[in-house]
Structure formats: C-alpha cells, structure tokens
C-alpha cells in the first residue's frame, strides 16, 4: 500500500496505520470482553448439572415387588430432594428392566443423594430383598455437553 502513495504521503500512511491499529485493538478488546463474559455465564465444572441413569434388572416374576419398592423410594426422594428430577421408567420391551432418570443441580447435590438421601430411604424401607435383582445395578453418571 505504501508504494502507491506519492512522495509526501508518508505522514498520511502513518496516521492511517495508527488509526487502523487503534481500531484493531479496540475490536480485539471487544472480542475479549465478549469471550470473558460468555465464559463467566457458563457454569463451572463443579456447578454443572449431573444426570444419572440407573438400570435395575429384576428377577422374572418379581417385577410387581420391585415396582412397589421403587415407587416408595421415588416418593421418599421427591420429598427429601424437591429440586431433583427423579423419574422411574419401566421397559415396554423387557418387563424385568426398570430405569431411574435422575438430574441433580451439581455434583454436591448428586453426592448428597448418594450419601444422605439413599441411606435414609434404605433405613426407612430396608435393603433389596434377597434375589430381587437378577444382576447388579448398572449406574452411570453423565455431564451435560449441550442443551
């Protein structure tokens, strides 16, 4: 660009270059501010919601017994943790399969469920009767990636 300017235009080039640099710095500052504010509005790793899927395989013929126990636990958890999403599903394909869908506000809430609420429910209703489960529960914890 400097080569097409006439002699004596060097001052204009430097003046325009300085203005261009200031404009670029200003735009960079705005972009940085937007980036910082968007990061601040995102939950930190410790504050993100936790989803749990817990699958229970019941011994055939004992589905009604399991359902009765599970419904008591659901009522107990909803009373103890009103902010928690706690749902029970029963497979249409396989009547021996039950799945809990649980959403906690954060890791602390999920930990409280495991360490406080579930032991209290066990104290209230007892442990699983012997032979009710055909295999150990499959419990998986998930972090949300997108909404």
N, CA, C and O of each residue as an XYZ file, in Angstrom:
588
protein
N       0.806     -1.183      0.000
C       0.000      0.000      0.000
C       0.853      1.252      0.000
O       0.495      2.239     -0.641
N       1.950      1.233      0.691
C       2.819      2.392      0.768
C       3.434      2.764     -0.573
O       3.788      3.925     -0.781
N       3.568      1.825     -1.473
C       4.202      2.110     -2.752
C       3.313      2.877     -3.701
O       3.821      3.517     -4.622
N       1.995      2.839     -3.516
C       1.133      3.580     -4.434
C       0.893      5.005     -3.969
O       0.314      5.808     -4.702
N       1.328      5.327     -2.766
C       1.178      6.707     -2.294
C       2.299      7.558     -2.856
O       3.425      7.090     -3.023
N       1.991      8.779     -3.139
C       3.004      9.706     -3.667
C       3.951     10.146     -2.576
O       3.679     10.027     -1.382
N       5.051     10.649     -3.029
C       6.021     11.194     -2.106
C       5.354     12.306     -1.304
O       4.614     13.110     -1.873
N       5.586     12.368     -0.062
C       4.943     13.357      0.779
C       3.686     12.803      1.447
O       3.093     13.463      2.300
N       3.283     11.607      1.065
C       2.092     10.994      1.660
C       2.461     10.068      2.803
O       1.577      9.423      3.368
N       3.687      9.980      3.153
C       4.139      9.094      4.210
C       3.440      9.413      5.521
O       3.091      8.503      6.273
N       3.234     10.672      5.800
C       2.573     11.073      7.033
C       1.151     10.529      7.065
O       0.683     10.095      8.117
N       0.451     10.545      5.920
C      -0.913     10.025      5.858
C      -0.919      8.527      6.121
O      -1.804      8.017      6.809
N       0.072      7.816      5.574
C       0.159      6.376      5.785
C       0.335      6.064      7.267
O      -0.345      5.188      7.801
N       1.242      6.776      7.933
C       1.457      6.540      9.354
C       0.227      6.911     10.175
O      -0.115      6.219     11.133
N      -0.424      7.980      9.808
C      -1.637      8.394     10.526
C      -2.729      7.349     10.343
O      -3.404      6.978     11.303
N      -2.903      6.876      9.119
C      -3.919      5.848      8.869
C      -3.534      4.525      9.520
O      -4.390      3.810     10.040
N      -2.240      4.203      9.489
C      -1.779      2.973     10.137
C      -2.043      3.008     11.626
O      -2.449      1.998     12.202
N      -1.821      4.150     12.266
C      -2.090      4.289     13.698
C      -3.571      4.158     14.004
O      -3.960      3.537     14.993
N      -4.391      4.746     13.149
C      -5.844      4.638     13.332
C      -6.286      3.196     13.142
O      -7.158      2.703     13.858
N      -5.680      2.527     12.175
C      -6.027      1.132     11.912
C      -5.633      0.256     13.099
O      -6.390     -0.621     13.513
N      -4.434      0.504     13.642
C      -4.003     -0.264     14.806
C      -4.929     -0.040     15.994
O      -5.278     -0.989     16.697
N      -5.330      1.215     16.225
C      -6.249      1.508     17.339
C      -7.586      0.815     17.127
O      -8.169      0.280     18.070
N      -8.074      0.825     15.886
C      -9.354      0.161     15.592
C      -9.251     -1.342     15.825
O     -10.166     -1.946     16.385
N      -8.145     -1.950     15.400
C      -7.952     -3.387     15.611
C      -7.836     -3.713     17.101
O      -8.400     -4.705     17.563
N      -7.112     -2.888     17.851
C      -7.006     -3.096     19.296
C      -8.369     -2.957     19.972
O      -8.701     -3.715     20.883
N      -9.147     -1.988     19.519
C     -10.485     -1.788     20.070
C     -11.351     -3.018     19.794
O     -12.035     -3.510     20.691
N     -11.321     -3.514     18.553
C     -12.109     -4.712     18.204
C     -11.629     -5.934     18.980
O     -12.437     -6.756     19.415
N     -10.325     -6.051     19.151
C      -9.789     -7.171     19.932
C     -10.253     -7.089     21.382
O     -10.582     -8.108     21.990
N     -10.279     -5.874     21.938
C     -10.739     -5.691     23.320
C     -12.210     -6.075     23.454
O     -12.603     -6.704     24.437
N     -13.021     -5.696     22.466
C     -14.445     -6.069     22.493
C     -14.588     -7.580     22.407
O     -15.350     -8.175     23.169
N     -13.859     -8.209     21.482
C     -13.940     -9.665     21.326
C     -13.523    -10.368     22.620
O     -14.152    -11.342     23.030
N     -12.467     -9.874     23.255
C     -12.010    -10.458     24.511
C     -13.068    -10.302     25.602
O     -13.309    -11.230     26.375
N     -13.698     -9.129     25.662
C     -14.752     -8.886     26.658
C     -15.927     -9.832     26.457
O     -16.472    -10.374     27.419
N     -16.311    -10.025     25.210
C     -17.423    -10.945     24.910
C     -17.046    -12.362     25.321
O     -17.857    -13.072     25.915
N     -15.826    -12.778     25.009
C     -15.367    -14.117     25.369
C     -15.377    -14.307     26.879
O     -15.868    -15.322     27.373
N     -14.844    -13.347     27.608
C     -14.793    -13.441     29.071
C     -16.200    -13.482     29.657
O     -16.473    -14.292     30.543
N     -17.096    -12.622     29.176
C     -18.447    -12.607     29.745
C     -19.201    -13.878     29.405
O     -20.005    -14.338     30.216
N     -18.972    -14.465     28.229
C     -19.665    -15.707     27.899
C     -19.136    -16.857     28.735
O     -19.893    -17.755     29.106
N     -17.836    -16.841     29.037
C     -17.278    -17.883     29.899
C     -17.791    -17.736     31.318
O     -18.047    -18.734     31.992
N     -17.943    -16.518     31.774
C     -18.429    -16.281     33.135
C     -19.869    -16.738     33.286
O     -20.275    -17.151     34.372
N     -20.652    -16.670     32.206
C     -22.051    -17.074     32.311
C     -22.225    -18.584     32.221
O     -23.301    -19.096     32.529
N     -21.183    -19.308     31.805
C     -21.241    -20.759     31.740
C     -20.956    -21.320     33.122
O     -20.121    -20.774     33.845
N     -21.635    -22.408     33.510
C     -21.348    -22.984     34.814
C     -19.946    -23.574     34.849
O     -19.456    -24.114     33.857
N     -19.317    -23.462     36.001
C     -18.009    -24.088     36.137
C     -18.225    -25.587     36.285
O     -19.340    -26.039     36.546
N     -17.164    -26.347     36.119
C     -17.283    -27.801     36.162
C     -17.954    -28.279     37.451
O     -18.714    -29.247     37.418
N     -17.697    -27.637     38.565
C     -18.289    -28.057     39.827
C     -19.755    -27.678     39.957
O     -20.462    -28.223     40.805
N     -20.222    -26.745     39.122
C     -21.596    -26.270     39.232
C     -22.519    -26.815     38.142
O     -23.705    -26.489     38.131
N     -22.006    -27.633     37.231
C     -22.850    -28.122     36.145
C     -23.771    -29.240     36.635
O     -23.467    -29.935     37.604
N     -24.882    -29.393     35.959
C     -25.827    -30.425     36.364
C     -25.242    -31.809     36.092
O     -24.414    -31.991     35.199
N     -25.688    -32.763     36.873
C     -25.265    -34.154     36.757
C     -26.509    -34.989     36.475
O     -27.522    -34.868     37.164
N     -26.420    -35.828     35.463
C     -27.519    -36.741     35.146
C     -27.059    -38.161     35.457
O     -25.936    -38.550     35.134
N     -27.940    -38.921     36.083
C     -27.639    -40.310     36.424
C     -28.698    -41.189     35.790
O     -29.895    -40.914     35.876
N     -28.235    -42.251     35.151
C     -29.127    -43.288     34.654
C     -28.788    -44.559     35.421
O     -27.647    -45.022     35.404
N     -29.786    -45.116     36.092
C     -29.573    -46.317     36.896
C     -30.521    -47.409     36.414
O     -31.741    -47.278     36.514
N     -29.948    -48.479     35.894
C     -30.735    -49.596     35.357
C     -30.740    -50.736     36.367
O     -29.701    -51.142     36.887
N     -31.946    -51.240     36.628
C     -32.121    -52.370     37.529
C     -32.778    -53.510     36.766
O     -33.847    -53.342     36.180
N     -32.130    -54.667     36.777
C     -32.682    -55.876     36.167
C     -33.248    -56.743     37.285
O     -32.536    -57.160     38.199
N     -34.540    -56.999     37.186
C     -35.272    -57.704     38.244
C     -35.420    -59.176     37.880
O     -35.545    -59.525     36.706
N     -35.403    -60.023     38.881
C     -35.636    -61.447     38.665
C     -37.051    -61.629     38.111
O     -38.008    -61.103     38.680
N     -37.194    -62.378     36.996
C     -38.529    -62.587     36.414
C     -39.538    -63.102     37.444
O     -39.240    -63.981     38.253
N     -40.733    -62.526     37.386
C     -41.791    -62.890     38.319
C     -41.844    -61.994     39.549
O     -42.792    -62.081     40.329
N     -40.846    -61.136     39.736
C     -40.793    -60.268     40.917
C     -40.905    -58.791     40.547
O     -40.555    -57.920     41.343
N     -41.396    -58.511     39.336
C     -41.496    -57.140     38.845
C     -42.424    -56.278     39.714
O     -42.099    -55.128     40.008
N     -43.567    -56.823     40.123
C     -44.525    -56.050     40.936
C     -43.911    -55.696     42.293
O     -44.122    -54.594     42.800
N     -43.173    -56.601     42.865
C     -42.492    -56.351     44.144
C     -41.475    -55.222     43.992
O     -41.407    -54.321     44.827
N     -40.689    -55.279     42.923
C     -39.692    -54.239     42.666
C     -40.376    -52.906     42.421
O     -39.946    -51.881     42.950
N     -41.437    -52.910     41.625
C     -42.148    -51.664     41.330
C     -42.674    -51.016     42.602
O     -42.557    -49.802     42.771
N     -43.246    -51.801     43.487
C     -43.746    -51.259     44.757
C     -42.637    -50.615     45.577
O     -42.818    -49.526     46.121
N     -41.490    -51.284     45.668
C     -40.352    -50.741     46.412
C     -39.827    -49.472     45.740
O     -39.558    -48.475     46.411
N     -39.681    -49.513     44.419
C     -39.166    -48.353     43.687
C     -40.085    -47.136     43.825
O     -39.605    -46.012     43.973
N     -41.392    -47.352     43.779
C     -42.327    -46.223     43.907
C     -42.236    -45.582     45.292
O     -42.387    -44.368     45.423
N     -41.989    -46.389     46.322
C     -41.785    -45.835     47.668
C     -40.508    -44.980     47.707
O     -40.486    -43.905     48.305
N     -39.456    -45.476     47.062
C     -38.194    -44.735     47.035
C     -38.368    -43.412     46.270
O     -37.848    -42.378     46.689
N     -39.097    -43.452     45.152
C     -39.343    -42.227     44.382
C     -40.057    -41.196     45.250
O     -39.662    -40.030     45.275
N     -41.093    -41.605     45.955
C     -41.832    -40.682     46.828
C     -40.913    -40.122     47.915
O     -40.966    -38.931     48.225
N     -40.079    -40.975     48.487
C     -39.156    -40.548     49.536
C     -38.169    -39.509     48.997
O     -37.953    -38.472     49.623
N     -37.573    -39.789     47.838
C     -36.579    -38.879     47.257
C     -37.222    -37.553     46.871
O     -36.648    -36.492     47.117
N     -38.395    -37.604     46.276
C     -39.063    -36.350     45.883
C     -39.372    -35.487     47.105
O     -39.318    -34.259     47.029
N     -39.689    -36.117     48.212
C     -39.948    -35.370     49.440
C     -38.648    -34.796     50.014
O     -38.625    -33.658     50.484
N     -37.580    -35.576     49.976
C     -36.300    -35.152     50.550
C     -35.544    -34.183     49.643
O     -34.801    -33.327     50.124
N     -35.733    -34.318     48.337
C     -34.986    -33.504     47.371
C     -35.942    -32.913     46.333
O     -35.933    -33.351     45.182
N     -36.757    -31.943     46.705
C     -37.761    -31.424     45.770
C     -37.184    -30.789     44.508
O     -37.883    -30.693     43.499
N     -35.930    -30.357     44.541
C     -35.322    -29.719     43.362
C     -34.724    -30.737     42.388
O     -34.301    -30.374     41.290
N     -34.689    -32.000     42.786
C     -34.097    -33.048     41.957
C     -35.142    -33.638     41.022
O     -36.275    -33.904     41.422
N     -34.744    -33.837     39.770
C     -35.596    -34.586     38.835
C     -35.315    -36.056     39.105
O     -34.174    -36.503     38.994
N     -36.346    -36.804     39.458
C     -36.172    -38.205     39.844
C     -37.332    -38.993     39.260
O     -38.443    -38.973     39.790
N     -37.062    -39.684     38.170
C     -38.128    -40.389     37.451
C     -37.810    -41.871     37.340
O     -36.653    -42.276     37.225
N     -38.868    -42.663     37.379
C     -38.752    -44.118     37.259
C     -39.424    -44.553     35.968
O     -40.554    -44.155     35.683
N     -38.726    -45.373     35.186
C     -39.258    -45.896     33.931
C     -39.252    -47.419     33.969
O     -38.400    -48.038     34.608
N     -40.214    -48.007     33.275
C     -40.338    -49.455     33.170
C     -40.297    -49.806     31.692
O     -41.066    -49.254     30.905
N     -39.417    -50.709     31.307
C     -39.252    -51.073     29.906
C     -40.516    -51.691     29.337
O     -41.138    -52.551     29.961
N     -40.890    -51.244     28.145
C     -42.030    -51.850     27.445
C     -41.612    -53.157     26.778
O     -42.426    -54.063     26.597
N     -40.343    -53.243     26.417
C     -39.839    -54.427     25.719
C     -39.513    -55.572     26.673
O     -39.800    -56.735     26.389
N     -38.910    -55.224     27.807
C     -38.488    -56.238     28.778
C     -39.053    -55.867     30.150
O     -38.554    -54.935     30.780
N     -40.069    -56.566     30.621
C     -40.727    -56.192     31.892
C     -39.849    -56.319     33.130
O     -40.241    -55.878     34.210
N     -38.681    -56.909     32.993
C     -37.799    -57.043     34.155
C     -36.842    -55.851     34.295
O     -36.031    -55.816     35.221
N     -36.931    -54.882     33.386
C     -35.992    -53.758     33.397
C     -36.685    -52.474     33.878
O     -37.724    -52.072     33.356
N     -36.073    -51.851     34.887
C     -36.509    -50.558     35.411
C     -35.319    -49.601     35.300
O     -34.174    -50.001     35.509
N     -35.595    -48.337     34.971
C     -34.530    -47.340     34.851
C     -34.937    -46.082     35.615
O     -36.047    -45.570     35.465
N     -34.018    -45.605     36.428
C     -34.188    -44.310     37.081
C     -33.450    -43.269     36.252
O     -32.311    -43.478     35.834
N     -34.122    -42.140     36.021
C     -33.528    -40.982     35.350
C     -33.478    -39.893     36.406
O     -34.512    -39.465     36.920
N     -32.263    -39.443     36.730
C     -32.071    -38.500     37.827
C     -31.252    -37.310     37.336
O     -30.245    -37.490     36.651
N     -31.679    -36.095     37.680
C     -30.914    -34.898     37.327
C     -30.703    -34.083     38.592
O     -31.649    -33.706     39.283
N     -29.428    -33.823     38.873
C     -29.038    -33.062     40.060
C     -28.455    -31.721     39.620
O     -27.831    -31.630     38.562
N     -28.652    -30.702     40.412
C     -28.183    -29.355     40.078
C     -26.667    -29.310     39.911
O     -26.154    -28.542     39.098
N     -25.955    -30.125     40.674
C     -24.494    -30.124     40.620
C     -23.962    -31.385     41.294
O     -24.733    -32.213     41.780
N     -22.656    -31.522     41.319
C     -22.027    -32.707     41.921
C     -22.345    -32.835     43.407
O     -22.531    -33.940     43.917
N     -22.406    -31.703     44.096
C     -22.699    -31.741     45.533
C     -24.091    -32.327     45.785
O     -24.278    -33.110     46.716
N     -25.057    -31.949     44.962
C     -26.414    -32.487     45.117
C     -26.452    -33.982     44.819
O     -27.139    -34.739     45.505
N     -25.714    -34.405     43.795
C     -25.651    -35.835     43.466
C     -24.973    -36.617     44.591
O     -25.413    -37.710     44.948
N     -23.910    -36.054     45.141
C     -23.223    -36.709     46.258
C     -24.119    -36.781     47.485
O     -24.129    -37.795     48.184
N     -24.875    -35.716     47.758
C     -25.806    -35.711     48.884
C     -26.857    -36.815     48.712
O     -27.230    -37.477     49.681
N     -27.319    -37.005     47.504
C     -28.296    -38.059     47.220
C     -27.724    -39.430     47.596
O     -28.386    -40.237     48.249
N     -26.482    -39.673     47.170
C     -25.846    -40.971     47.430
C     -25.495    -41.181     48.898
O     -25.632    -42.283     49.429
N     -25.041    -40.110     49.545
C     -24.520    -40.253     50.907
C     -25.541    -40.004     52.007
O     -25.358    -40.458     53.137
N     -26.632    -39.276     51.684
C     -27.607    -38.927     52.725
C     -28.995    -39.488     52.408
O     -29.569    -40.230     53.206
N     -29.528    -39.129     51.239
C     -30.918    -39.489     50.928
C     -31.110    -40.991     50.760
O     -32.012    -41.570     51.366
N     -30.269    -41.630     49.942
C     -30.446    -43.070     49.733
C     -30.250    -43.889     51.009
O     -31.024    -44.817     51.248
N     -29.245    -43.584     51.839
C     -29.160    -44.317     53.105
C     -30.395    -44.103     53.997
O     -30.826    -45.024     54.691
N     -30.955    -42.903     53.979
C     -32.174    -42.649     54.763
C     -33.351    -43.457     54.208
O     -34.160    -43.985     54.972
N     -33.444    -43.552     52.876
C     -34.508    -44.357     52.265
C     -34.313    -45.837     52.604
O     -35.283    -46.551     52.857
N     -33.076    -46.288     52.607
C     -32.784    -47.685     52.965
C     -33.161    -47.951     54.414
O     -33.679    -49.019     54.741
N     -32.901    -46.981     55.278
C     -33.277    -47.128     56.692
C     -34.798    -47.218     56.825
O     -35.317    -47.975     57.646
N     -35.508    -46.430     56.001
C     -36.974    -46.394     56.045
C     -37.609    -47.673     55.467
O     -38.548    -48.222     56.042
N     -37.081    -48.135     54.323
C     -37.730    -49.242     53.604
C     -36.934    -50.536     53.563
O     -37.427    -51.550     53.069
N     -35.724    -50.515     54.068
C     -34.898    -51.714     54.056
C     -34.112    -51.851     52.764
O     -34.281    -51.072     51.826
N     -33.254    -52.854     52.738
C     -32.448    -53.116     51.544
C     -33.266    -53.940     50.561
O     -34.385    -54.356     50.863
N     -32.700    -54.171     49.387
C     -33.379    -55.013     48.401
C     -33.551    -56.412     48.974
O     -32.606    -56.980     49.521
N     -34.740    -56.963     48.853
C     -34.922    -58.353     49.299
C     -33.989    -59.283     48.514
O     -33.714    -59.049     47.337
N     -33.519    -60.317     49.165
C     -32.603    -61.263     48.525
C     -33.223    -61.807     47.238
O     -34.387    -62.204     47.207
N     -32.420    -61.813     46.188
C     -32.858    -62.378     44.913
C     -33.733    -61.481     44.068
O     -34.141    -61.883     42.978
N     -34.038    -60.270     44.533
C     -34.893    -59.364     43.748
C     -34.193    -58.935     42.457
O     -34.812    -58.871     41.395
N     -32.908    -58.647     42.565
C     -32.148    -58.229     41.389
C     -31.527    -59.459     40.719
O     -30.960    -60.328     41.381
N     -31.649    -59.507     39.395
C     -31.044    -60.629     38.675
C     -29.560    -60.383     38.389
O     -28.825    -61.313     38.059
N     -29.128    -59.136     38.516
C     -27.720    -58.782     38.386
C     -27.512    -57.437     39.070
O     -28.481    -56.740     39.368
N     -26.265    -57.068     39.321
C     -26.013    -55.771     39.977
C     -26.541    -54.613     39.128
O     -26.562    -54.699     37.900
N     -26.964    -53.537     39.783
C     -27.451    -52.369     39.035
C     -26.341    -51.779     38.156
O     -25.157    -51.857     38.483
N     -26.753    -51.197     37.050
C     -25.827    -50.501     36.146
C     -26.108    -49.012     36.310
O     -27.132    -48.511     35.845
N     -25.193    -48.309     36.972
C     -25.393    -46.895     37.286
C     -24.307    -46.080     36.583
O     -23.114    -46.332     36.749
N     -24.752    -45.093     35.791
C     -23.814    -44.259     35.040
C     -24.122    -42.793     35.304
O     -25.281    -42.387     35.385
N     -23.057    -42.010     35.437
C     -23.159    -40.569     35.697
C     -22.724    -39.809     34.456
O     -21.720    -40.154     33.833
N     -23.483    -38.766     34.092
C     -23.211    -38.007     32.878
C     -23.150    -36.514     33.178
O     -23.820    -36.015     34.082
N     -22.323    -35.808     32.391
C     -22.263    -34.351     32.419
C     -22.902    -33.850     31.132
O     -22.732    -34.451     30.071
N     -23.636    -32.746     31.230
C     -24.294    -32.181     30.060
C     -23.277    -31.520     29.140
O     -22.418    -30.762     29.591
N     -23.380    -31.814     27.842
C     -22.499    -31.196     26.855
C     -23.199    -30.088     26.093
O     -22.572    -29.091     25.735
N     -24.491    -30.247     25.842
C     -25.230    -29.237     25.082
C     -26.695    -29.319     25.469
O     -27.190    -30.353     25.918
N     -27.369    -28.197     25.281
C     -28.802    -28.154     25.606
C     -29.530    -27.655     24.389
O     -30.754    -27.530     24.411
